[in-house]
Amino acid sequence: MSRPLRSNFPRGSYLWSVRNAHWRALGIPEADCEKPKIAVVNSSSELAACFSHLDQVARVVKDAIRAAGGVPFEIRTAAPSDFISGAGARGAYMLGARDLVTNDIESAVEGAQLDGMVCLTSCDKTVPGQLMAAARLDIPTILVPCGYQPSGEFRGHHCDIEDVFVGAMHVVAGAMDTETLVGMSREAIRGPGVCSGMGTANSMHIVCEALGMALPGSAPVAALSDKMFADARAAGARIVPMVLDDLRPRQILTAAAFTNAVRAVLAVGGSVNCIKHLQAVSTEAEAGVDVYGLFERLADSTPVIAGVRPVGEHTIEQFEDAGACHAVLRRLQPLLAQDALTVTGRTVRAELADAVVCNPEVIRPLDRPFARSPAIVVLRGSMCPDSGIVKTGIHERKTRRFQGPALCFDTSDAAIAALRDGRIRPGHVVVMRGAGVRGGPAMGGGASRVVFAIDGAGLGDQVALLTDGHLSGLVCKGLVVAEVSPEAALGGPLALVQDGDPVLIDLDSRQCDLQVDADEMARRRAAWTPPKPAFDRGWLQIYRRNVGPLQQGAVLVRNDSTD
């Protein structure tokens, strides 16, 4: 043993004795109680395909920990899957559950004073939730990407969960018949794992590796593949030496690591949700990194070198075969902070020495990218003084400057009803508000539904959308400014805009402006009253009262207000 373990108590003491009694009943030999005690963090659930295979992964990890000289303890957390957890409270449980994951981990691991963690990462919110816990607790941790699901085929064409999501809203808009959608839903998912495109889950798995918190070469990976199990086994073997060496997350989660992660997200045109999740990790790590600022500063110097669905045409399987995140980082190496540390104990420079790009058409060189302009743009302006985010994609946009009159809605249902009635017309700037972290709460509001319905109505290139809500990581359609901040529930400009107000969105100048004079805005602000909170009970009330702003990552903070 190279250092004392926090999990070890004096033999015969109260804590030693009562714990020993429990663990003997579980079949753990008394001698093992002196070994490193490792949490295997598992969000297994029968509610969604994302989590249905994690018990198999946990068994492999636990066996590897035992073989390495540690004692594994499997713990469970909340298991939010957007397509399942989004049914209640207008989707508020999706983002809200991210922080439940973090606190589930803290209560189990910190309460038991375990020595390290192996976190089985899966669907969108479990990944940042686990990273946030690692940053908060600062005990040796490895994240294990547990793989993407196999997608299917329908009527001779590729079909995945994104197609079903888009198709559902095309049915609402009258652009697709119900039976076609039903047929797609039967074929879209053919096994366990996360959404198969470059949505939030696979983007965040890439973030784990780019941050140095997952083993190099482990993301993304096909669920239940030999490689996924090999990576899981390697993580179980690695965590014990990490504990003995006391290699902690805050030694890895430095400003350099966040820079590398932002570069990786930009290079693959990843999910816009990575911005707030990375900011949340920085906040929990007390790293002092302005992730929003990083996305602004690094955007123009980071070309898009991979184009995976929905931002491009390649499949996630092609991306993995081409070398995945490891190959992307190899391409980006001249732009990276190469002295950043990883969970291996080695630097990024050392880990990239043997990285190989297997298909230069799928992961392109820096001088021959899919796009030189960024696929993610942070906007500022009088409409979004703090920030707004646009997923621009990698294809040349017909419209980079949009100006039109606002048409305002307080719910996604109202916006979709207006679309059906023909009240949303070409040239409108649709404003959907009240869907921020406080107003939703937890960004529940269904902004993505509105985006796909507008697309289904054939107005994707003719209408813009502004919302303080967030978007599915699979959204890459139309001109949408999401996560507008300050949000409407806090009296931001989005709360004050009225039907007919002129709004300007300019991607080149990165501006989003409400073109109403200052005196009129002051009059509206003085007359504004906060809306009645939605779903103001239970967990969502706790979340709403304590959540911080997006610029802190929307993490739970101390809040003594009683509003």
N, C-alpha and C positions, 0 to 999 in steps of 0.2 A: 504494500500500500504506500503510495507516494505522498499522500496527504491525509489529514483527518477528514472524515465524511460527516456532513451535518446530520445525516440520518442515524448516526450511531450514538447511543446513550450509554451511560455507565451501567455495567452489568448489575442487575439486581435493583436498579432504580425503578421508580413508579412507571415511567414511560417505557423503559426496557421491558419490564415484567408484563405489563398489560398487552403490549404489542407482541411480545414473544408468545403469549397465550393464544392470541388470535392467529398468528402465523403458523404456529405448530398445528392448530386445528385445520389449517389450509394445506398442510403437508410440506411446509417449508422447514428444512432442518435448522436447528439452532445455530449451527456454524455459518449458515448462509446469511444470518442477520447482520454479519459484519461486512458483507460485500456491498458494492455500489448498488443502490436501489433505483431502478429506472422506471419512470412512468411510460407506458405505451398508450398514447392518447388516441382513442378510437371513437369515431362518430358513426359507427355502424347503425344502420336503420333499415327497416323493411318498407319504409315509405317511398323510397326513390332508388332508381338504378345506380345513382351516384355512389351510394354507400353500401350497397347490398353485398359487396365482396370483401369488405374491410376485415371481417373476422378471419378470413383466410390469410390476409396479409399480416394481421396481428400475430397469428401463430408462428409464422416464419420469423418475424422480428423477435419474438420472445425466445424462440429456440436459439437464435444467434446471440442474444444477450446472455443467456445462460452459458453458452459455449465460450463466451468471452470473459466469463468470470463475474457477471452481474446477476441481479435478481430482478426480473421484470414484474411490474404490476400494471395490469390493463385497467384504464379508467375510461369512462364514457362522458361524452358531452352532447349538447344539442346538435342536431343534424339538419340544418336548414338547406333545402333545395328550392330554388326560385319557382320552378314549375309546380311544386307541391305546396310549399309554405306560402306561396303568393295568393292562395285562395281566400284567406281571412284578412280582415281589416285592411282591405284594398292593397294588400301586399306589404303592410308595415312590418310583418314578422320576418321578412327577408333580411334586411340590413340590421334590424334590431337584434336578430339572433347572433350576428357576428360577435357582439359584445357579451352575449350570454356564453358563447364558446370560451372567450377569454376568461370570464369569471368562473365558469365551470372548472377550467384547468387550474386557476389560482386556488380555488377552495379545496380541490382534491390534492394537488401537488404541494402547495405551500402548507396546507393543513397537516399533511403527513410528513413534511420535511424530506421529500424524496430528493435524490441527488442529480438527476438528469431526466431528459425527456426525448422520446422518439415520437413525433407527431405524424399520424397518417393523414396526409392532406388529400382532400377530395373536392367537393363542390365549392362554389364561389366563396361563400362566407367563412367556411371552416379554415381556409388557407390564411387569410389575414387574421382571423381570430386566434389561430395557433401562433402565428408570428408575433402578434401583439402580446400574447401570454409569455412567449420566450423573452421578448424585450422587457416586459415588466418584471418577471421573476428573476431573470438573468442567471439561470442555471444552465449547464451544458445541454444543448438541444440540437437535434437534427430533424429536418422535415423530409418526409418520404412522399414524393408524388405517386399517387396510387392509380393513375392511368385514366385514359379516355375510353369512352364506349365505342364499340363498332357500330357504324351507321349502316343504313340499308339502301334499297333501291325500289323505286315505284314507277311503273310504266316506262321502264328502260332508262330512268334517270336517277342520279344520286339523290338520296333523301335522308336528311338528318333532322334533329329536333328544331334547328333554326327554320327549316322549311315548314315544319308543322306550325311553329309560332307565327311566322309570316302568313302562312296559308289561313290560319284561324281568323286573322284580321282581314284578310282578303274576302273571306266568306261574309264577314260583317259588312264590308263595303260593296258586296254584291259581285265581286270579281271572280269568285270561285264557288262551286257548288259543294254542298255539305258532304256528299258521298266521296268526292275526291279527297277532301280533308280527312275523312275517316280512314280511307285507304292509306293515305300517307302516315297517319298516326300508327297504323298497324306495322309499318315497315321501318320507321325512322330509327328505332333503337333495338339493337340485336344482342345486347349483353350489358354487363355492368360497366360503370365508369362515368366520367363527367362528359359534358357536351363535347362533341367531336371537333368543333371549329375552334378558331382562335378567339373564343369568348373569354369571360372573366376567369374561369377555372384554369384553362390551359395557360392563359396569360400570367396568372398568379403563380402557377407552377414554375414557369420560366423565371418569374421574379425571385422565387425561392433560391433557384440555382444562381442567378445573377448576383443576388445579395451575398452569396457564399453560405447560405443556411441549409442548402441541400447538397448532396454529393455531386461533384461534377459529372455531367453526362447523364443525369437521371430524369431530365424533363424536356418535353413531355414524353410519355411512354404509353403503350397500349395496355389497358387493364388486363390483368391475369396473364400477361405474356411472361416468358422465361426471363426477359430482361427486367421486368418490373419486380419479380420475385428475387432476382439476383441483387438488384439495388436495395431492396428491403432488407435482405440478409446482410449486405455490406453495411447498411446503416446500423443495424443491431450490433454488429461486431465493432463498429467505430465508436459508438457512444460510450462504451466503458473506458477506453483510453482517454476520451475527451473529459470524462468526469475525473479520472485520476490526474490528468494534466491541468484541470480547472480551466479549460478553454470555454469561455462564456460568450453568449450572444452579443453583449455590448462591446466585446473586443472585435467582433465581426461586423456589427451594424454601425459602421462609421460613415462619415460623410462620403468617403470614397465608394463604399458599397452602395449607397443610395444613388450616386451618380451612375454607377455601372448598371443598376437595375433600371433606371430611367432610360438609359441608352438602349437597353435590350427591349423594353416595351416599345419605344419609338421605332426601333429597327424592324420589328415584326408587325407594326400597326396594331398593337394589342388593345385590350379593352380600356376604355376611359375610366372604368372603375378602379383601375390600378392606382390612379392618382390619389384618391382619398384613402385607399387602403395603405399605400406606402406612407402617406402622411401620418396615418394612425400609428403605424409601426414606429416611425420616427418619434412621435410624441411619447409613446410608451417607453421607448428606449432613452428618452431624454437626450436625443442626438442633436437637437437644434437645427435640423435640416428643413428648409423650405422646399418641399417637393413640388409644389405648384410652380415656384420660381425656377426649379431645375427643368421642368418640362418646357417652360418658356425659353430659357437660355439655351438648352441643348437641341431644341427642335430643328433648327435650320442647319445644324452641323451633323445631324444623324439621319442618313438616308434610309429609306425603307428597303431592306434587302431580302425580305421574305414576304410572300403574299398568300397567306392561308385563308381559306373561307372563314368569315364572310368578307374580309377586306380584299382578298384575291381569289384565284381559281384553284390553287393547290389544296389538296386534302392534308389533314393532320398526319396521316400515315406517310405521305410523301415527304412531309417536313421531318418527321422522325427518321425516316430512311436516309435523308440527306445529311443527318448529323445533329438535328434538333438544336437546343439552346447552346450546347457546347460548340457547335460549328458556327452559330451566330456570334458568339463571343469571340471566337477565333477571327472571324471577319472584322469584328469591331475592335480588335486588340489595340491598334494604334490610337483609338479614341478612349480606351479604358484606363481607369486607375489600377494599374497592374500590381501594385504592392498591397492591395486590399487582401485581407485574410479570409480563408474559407474554413469550413468545418473539418477539413482534412488536416488543418494546421499549416498548410502550405499557402502560398500566395496565388493570386489569379494568374500571374505570369508563369509560375511553375506548372499550374494545372492545365494551362493552354498549350504547353509545349508539344503534347501529343494529339491535340485536337485536329480532326480531319473534316473537311467539307466533301461529302460524297457525291453531291449533285449540285454543280454551280448554277444550274438553271432554277433550282428551287431556293437555294440560299446563295444569293449573288454576291460578287465582290463589291466593295465600296464604290468603285468607279463605274459600275454598271448596275445600278439599283433598279428596283421596280418604280421608285419615285424618289426624286430629290427633295420635293416639298414634303413637310411633315403630314402624317396621317392623323395626328392629334394636335389640335390647336387650342391654346388658352386665350380667351378674349377678355378684354377689360373695357370699361366705358361707363357712361352714365346709367345704362340699364343693369350692368353687372360690375359695380365698383370693386368688389373683391375678386370675382372671377366668373367665367362661364366657359364651358368646354364644348368643343365641336369635334366629332369624328369625321374628318374630311375624306378618309379613304385614300386609295392610291391612284385612282383614275382621274384624269383631268376633268374638273368641274366646269359645266357650262356657265354656272353662275357663282361668282366669288363675291359679288356685292349685291345685296338684296335690300330693297327699301319698299316699305308698304305699310298700310294701316293695320293697327292691332285689332284682333278679335279675341276677347278675353273669356276664359272659362275657369271655374273653380274645381271641376272634377273631370276625369277622363271620360266618364259617361256622358257628360254634357257636351264635350267636344265631339265625341263620336256621333251623338244625336244630331248635332249641327251639320256634321259631314253628310249624314244620311239625308238631311232635309235640304241640302244644297246651299246652306248659309255660308259654308267655307268655300271661298272661290279663289281662283288664281290671283296672286298678288297679295293675299292676306298674310299677315304675321300672326299665327295662332299663339296665344299666350295661355298656357296651362299652369296655374299657380296653386299654392297651398299644398305642395307635395315635397317640401323640403324635410330636413332632419327633424325639425320641431313641428312643422305644419302637417306632415303626412299622417302621423309622425313616422320617423325612420325612413323617409323618402318613399313611403307607400303612396301610390297614386296612379300607377298604370300609364306613365308617360310613353313607354314603349308600345303599348297598345294603340295609342293615338298615332304614333309614327307609322306603324305598319298599316293602320286603317287608311291614313292619307296616301300611302304608297299604293294600297289596293284600289283606291279611288282614282288613281292615275294622276295625282296632283303632287307627286314627290318632288318634281323639279320646279313646281310653280307656286309652292307655299313654303313658308318658313315656320319653324316652331321654336318657341322659347318656353322653358320650364325650369322650376327650381327642383324638380324631381330628377331621379337618375335614370339611366337607360340600361337595358340588358346589354351585356358585353357582346351580344350577337347583332346589335343594331349598327348598321352602316348604310343607312338610306336617308336621302333627303338632306336638307339643311336644317339641322337641329342644334340649338344652343341649350345644353343641359346643365344642371347643377348651378343655375344662376344664383349668385350670392352677393349680398345678403338675400335670404329667402323672403317670400311674401309674409310668412307668419311673424317675422321680426320687423315688418314695416319697410322692407327693402323696396327699391323702385318697382319691382315686379308687382307689389301690392297696390301701387298707385296708378299704374297705367290703365287707361280707359279705352273702350272701343273707339277706333278711328284715330288714335294717336299715331303719329308717324314714327316708325322704328327703322333704324339702319343697322345692317349687319355687314361688316366688311372683313373678309378673311385675310386680305393682303395687309391691311393696316392693323388687323387683330382688334377691331373695335366693335362694340355693340352698344348703340346709343338710343335712348329715348329722347326724341327731338321735341321736347316740351320745355318752355322757358322756366327759369328758376323760380319766378314769383308764383306761377301756377302750381309748380311742384310743392312749394312751401305751403300754399293754401291747402292742397290735397293732404299733405302730411299732417297738418294741424287737425284736419277733420277725420283722419283715419283712426279706427279703433281695431284692436286685435280680434281676429276671428275666434269663435268658441273652439276649444281644443277638440280634436277628433279622437275617438277610441280612448277616452281619458280614464282608463282603469287598469289595474293589474300591471303587468310588465311594461306595457306600452306607456302607461302614465309615468312609471319610474324612468323609462328611457327619455320621454319627452322633457321631463323636468331637469334632467341631468346631462343631456347630450350637449357637447360643445360644437362650435362651428366647423364647417368643412375645412377651413384653413388649419384646424388642429387635427383633421382626420375624422371628425364627428365621433370622437371618443367620449366616454362618460367622464365627466369632470365633477369636482365639488361644486354644488350649486345650492345656495341657501335660500333662493327665491321660492315663493309659494304660489306663483301665478298659476 
